């Protein structure tokens, strides 16, 4: 049971990392190489915090561009 929860959190963490990298790519206008970052480990709580911050910044930027 514990291993199943750990694997689930690891999968969620990987998806959050990819989403965060995509948002960062949109903000900076630069690309990233997935092969370089796929082995990196970011704690889940930092990934969630970064997702909230980047999501807010992207939404403010898009709103500013559209108004």
PyMOL commands that set and color helices and strands:
alter all, ss='L'
color gray80, all
select helices_A, chain A and resi 2-28+34-37+44-66
alter helices_A, ss='H'
color red, helices_A
deselect
rebuild
show_as cartoon
